[in-house]
Amino acid sequence: MENLMQNNKIYLEGEVISELKFSHKMYGEGFYTFNIEVQRLSENRDILYVTISERLIANMNIDLGSKIVVEGQLRSYNKYVEGSNRLILTVFARNIKLCTEKSKNPNQIYLNGFLCKQPVYRTTPFGREITDMLLAVNRPYNKSDYIPVIAWGRNARFCKTLEVGDNIRIWGRLQSREYQKRVSNTEVVKKVAYEVSISKMEKFSDDNSDNNDDYIYKTNESVDNIKSEYLEEIDTIKEEY
């Protein structure tokens, strides 16, 4: 189980920009959600969604404007929204503290998982190369998180050669991005996409291919419910770059 916990790690430094909102209770433990604003190296910022246990904040005030450090994992779940299932991404906090000193990189994530759909390679009108992927990251109790991942440039060229079931390790950052989706001839709605932007990656292989095949088979069964939604989103936002 300890190895599974190491497959998915995220570190964020940022400012709390929303009040805590009760989300759900599980086995007598309450969970809350809030938004954190994380500065990029550029002037842009990412607005990210955090889920946290009441037990982690029992002796801590998470007020608007608080500067905090969040460490945990990036989780996904299906939620029925506006008549269809959507893939929701949230940072599941395992540790939280006040940020007393800023680091050089306030947004870091590491994932070790399996490709569960064929990579989608494309180029922008300005010639920038992009590859979209969906990564299944295993976690304890036979569960998996399905995480949209995006690669650029030479990483994009490498990723387009990957196949479903390949095991890859990636380092990067979690980003949010607004885009517009046309829902009718006269109506356009604003939406937010969340994805992991790769800065470094490697393809991993070992001698346990049979075990990997079993895992991939289970993953492909589970991902069928979200694949069409994810592909539709790619089609919608790919012109935004």
C-alpha positions as CSV (number, residue, x, y, z in Angstrom):
1,M,0.0,0.0,0.0
2,E,2.9,2.3,0.7
3,N,4.1,2.0,-2.9
4,L,0.7,3.0,-4.1
5,M,0.7,6.1,-2.0
6,Q,4.0,7.1,-3.7
7,N,2.4,6.9,-7.2
8,N,0.6,10.2,-6.8
9,K,2.1,13.2,-4.9
10,I,1.3,16.9,-5.2
11,Y,2.7,20.0,-3.5
12,L,1.1,23.4,-3.7
13,E,1.7,26.8,-2.2
14,G,-1.0,29.4,-2.6
15,E,-3.7,31.7,-1.3
16,V,-7.1,30.6,0.0
17,I,-9.7,32.4,-2.2
18,S,-13.0,30.7,-1.1
19,E,-14.7,29.8,2.1
20,L,-14.7,26.2,3.3
21,K,-17.7,24.3,2.1
22,F,-18.9,21.0,3.6
23,S,-18.7,18.3,1.0
24,H,-19.5,14.9,2.5
25,K,-19.0,12.6,5.5
26,M,-17.3,9.1,5.3
27,Y,-17.0,6.7,8.3
28,G,-17.8,9.6,10.7
29,E,-15.2,11.9,9.2
30,G,-16.3,15.1,7.6
31,F,-14.7,16.6,4.5
32,Y,-14.6,20.2,3.2
33,T,-13.7,21.8,-0.1
34,F,-12.2,25.2,-1.0
35,N,-10.3,26.9,-3.8
36,I,-6.6,27.8,-3.7
37,E,-4.9,30.3,-6.1
38,V,-1.4,29.2,-7.1
39,Q,1.0,31.6,-8.8
40,R,2.7,30.4,-12.0
41,L,6.3,31.4,-12.9
42,S,4.6,33.7,-15.4
43,E,2.0,36.3,-14.4
44,N,-0.8,33.7,-14.7
45,R,-2.4,31.9,-11.8
46,D,-4.1,28.5,-11.4
47,I,-7.4,28.2,-9.4
48,L,-7.4,24.7,-7.9
49,Y,-9.9,22.7,-6.0
50,V,-8.9,21.2,-2.6
51,T,-10.7,18.6,-0.5
52,I,-9.6,18.3,3.2
53,S,-10.6,16.3,6.3
54,E,-12.0,18.2,9.2
55,R,-9.4,16.4,11.3
56,L,-6.5,18.2,9.5
57,I,-7.9,21.6,10.2
58,A,-9.2,21.0,13.7
59,N,-6.7,23.4,15.2
60,M,-6.1,25.7,12.2
61,N,-8.1,28.6,10.7
62,I,-8.3,28.4,6.9
63,D,-9.5,32.0,6.2
64,L,-9.8,33.9,3.0
65,G,-6.4,35.3,2.1
66,S,-4.5,32.7,4.1
67,K,-1.2,31.6,2.5
68,I,-0.9,27.9,2.9
69,V,1.0,24.8,1.8
70,V,-1.0,21.7,0.8
71,E,0.6,18.3,0.3
72,G,-1.4,15.3,-0.9
73,Q,-2.7,13.5,-4.0
74,L,-4.6,14.4,-7.1
75,R,-7.9,12.5,-7.1
76,S,-10.7,12.0,-9.6
77,Y,-14.3,11.0,-9.4
78,N,-17.4,11.0,-11.5
79,K,-20.1,13.6,-10.7
80,Y,-23.5,13.9,-12.4
81,V,-23.6,17.6,-13.6
82,E,-26.2,19.1,-15.9
83,G,-27.5,15.8,-17.2
84,S,-24.2,14.0,-17.7
85,N,-21.3,12.5,-15.8
86,R,-18.2,14.6,-15.6
87,L,-14.7,13.8,-14.5
88,I,-14.0,16.0,-11.4
89,L,-10.4,16.5,-10.2
90,T,-9.5,17.5,-6.7
91,V,-6.4,17.9,-4.6
92,F,-6.9,15.5,-1.7
93,A,-4.9,17.1,1.2
94,R,-2.9,14.9,3.5
95,N,-1.0,17.7,5.1
96,I,-1.6,21.4,5.4
97,K,0.2,24.2,7.1
98,L,0.7,28.0,6.9
99,C,3.2,29.1,4.2
100,T,6.0,31.1,6.0
101,E,8.5,31.0,3.2
102,K,7.9,30.7,-0.6
103,S,9.8,28.1,-2.6
104,K,11.0,28.4,-6.2
105,N,8.3,26.0,-7.4
106,P,4.9,26.4,-5.7
107,N,3.1,23.8,-7.9
108,Q,4.7,20.3,-8.2
109,I,3.2,16.9,-9.0
110,Y,4.5,13.4,-9.6
111,L,2.4,10.6,-11.1
112,N,3.2,7.0,-12.0
113,G,0.4,5.4,-14.0
114,F,-0.8,3.7,-17.1
115,L,-2.2,5.2,-20.4
116,C,-5.8,4.2,-20.7
117,K,-6.6,5.9,-24.0
118,Q,-4.6,6.4,-27.2
119,P,-2.7,9.7,-27.0
120,V,-4.1,12.5,-29.1
121,Y,-1.4,14.5,-31.0
122,R,-2.0,17.8,-32.7
123,T,-0.4,21.1,-33.7
124,T,-1.7,24.6,-33.2
125,P,-2.0,27.1,-36.0
126,F,1.3,28.5,-34.8
127,G,3.0,25.1,-35.1
128,R,3.1,24.3,-31.4
129,E,3.0,20.5,-30.8
130,I,0.6,19.1,-28.1
131,T,-0.3,15.6,-27.0
132,D,-3.3,14.9,-24.8
133,M,-3.4,11.8,-22.6
134,L,-5.5,10.2,-19.9
135,L,-3.5,8.5,-17.2
136,A,-4.8,5.9,-14.8
137,V,-3.0,6.1,-11.4
138,N,-3.6,3.2,-9.0
139,R,-4.4,3.8,-5.4
140,P,-5.2,1.5,-2.4
141,Y,-8.4,-0.6,-2.2
142,N,-8.5,-1.4,-5.9
143,K,-9.3,2.1,-7.0
144,S,-7.8,4.3,-9.7
145,D,-7.7,8.0,-10.5
146,Y,-8.1,9.1,-14.1
147,I,-6.0,12.2,-14.8
148,P,-5.9,14.3,-18.0
149,V,-2.3,15.0,-18.9
150,I,-0.8,17.3,-21.6
151,A,2.7,17.3,-23.1
152,W,4.3,19.9,-25.2
153,G,7.1,20.1,-27.8
154,R,9.5,17.2,-27.9
155,N,7.6,15.5,-25.0
156,A,4.5,15.7,-27.3
157,R,6.4,14.1,-30.1
158,F,7.5,11.3,-27.8
159,C,4.1,10.8,-26.3
160,K,2.4,10.3,-29.7
161,T,4.4,7.0,-30.0
162,L,3.0,5.6,-26.8
163,E,0.4,2.9,-26.6
164,V,-2.6,2.1,-24.3
165,G,-1.2,0.3,-21.3
166,D,2.2,1.9,-21.3
167,N,3.5,2.7,-17.8
168,I,4.8,6.3,-17.6
169,R,6.2,8.5,-14.9
170,I,5.7,12.2,-15.1
171,W,6.7,15.4,-13.3
172,G,5.0,18.7,-13.8
173,R,2.3,21.0,-12.5
174,L,-1.5,21.0,-12.1
175,Q,-3.1,23.7,-14.1
176,S,-6.5,25.2,-14.6
177,R,-7.6,26.8,-17.9
178,E,-10.8,28.6,-18.9
179,Y,-12.4,27.9,-22.2
180,Q,-15.7,28.5,-24.0
181,K,-18.0,25.8,-25.1
182,R,-20.8,26.4,-27.6
183,V,-24.0,24.7,-26.4
184,S,-26.3,26.2,-29.2
185,N,-26.2,28.5,-32.1
186,T,-26.7,31.5,-29.8
187,E,-25.3,30.3,-26.5
188,V,-21.7,29.9,-25.3
189,V,-20.8,28.9,-21.8
190,K,-17.5,29.4,-19.9
191,K,-15.9,26.2,-18.5
192,V,-12.7,25.3,-16.7
193,A,-10.5,22.4,-17.6
194,Y,-7.9,20.9,-15.2
195,E,-4.9,18.9,-16.4
196,V,-1.4,18.1,-15.5
197,S,1.2,19.8,-17.7
198,I,4.3,17.7,-18.1
199,S,7.8,19.2,-17.6
200,K,9.7,15.8,-17.4
201,M,8.7,12.2,-18.1
202,E,9.9,8.7,-18.7
203,K,8.5,5.4,-19.9
204,F,8.8,2.6,-17.4
205,S,8.9,-1.1,-18.0
206,D,9.7,-4.1,-15.9
207,D,9.4,-7.9,-16.0
208,N,5.9,-8.0,-14.4
209,S,4.1,-7.5,-17.8
210,D,1.4,-10.1,-16.9
211,N,0.4,-8.1,-13.8
212,N,0.3,-4.9,-15.8
213,D,-1.9,-6.5,-18.4
214,D,-4.4,-7.5,-15.7
215,Y,-4.4,-3.9,-14.4
216,I,-4.8,-2.4,-17.8
217,Y,-7.8,-4.6,-18.5
218,K,-9.6,-3.5,-15.4
219,T,-8.7,0.1,-16.1
220,N,-10.1,0.0,-19.6
221,E,-13.4,-1.3,-18.3
222,S,-13.6,1.5,-15.7
223,V,-12.7,4.3,-18.1
224,D,-15.4,3.7,-20.6
225,N,-17.8,5.9,-18.6
226,I,-15.6,8.9,-18.8
227,K,-13.7,8.5,-22.1
228,S,-16.4,10.1,-24.3
229,E,-16.7,13.1,-22.0
230,Y,-13.0,13.6,-21.9
231,L,-12.6,13.3,-25.7
232,E,-15.5,15.8,-26.2
233,E,-13.7,18.2,-23.9
234,I,-10.5,17.8,-26.0
235,D,-12.4,18.5,-29.2
236,T,-13.9,21.6,-27.6
237,I,-10.7,23.2,-26.2
238,K,-8.1,22.3,-28.7
239,E,-8.7,25.5,-30.7
240,E,-7.9,27.5,-27.6
241,Y,-4.2,27.1,-27.9
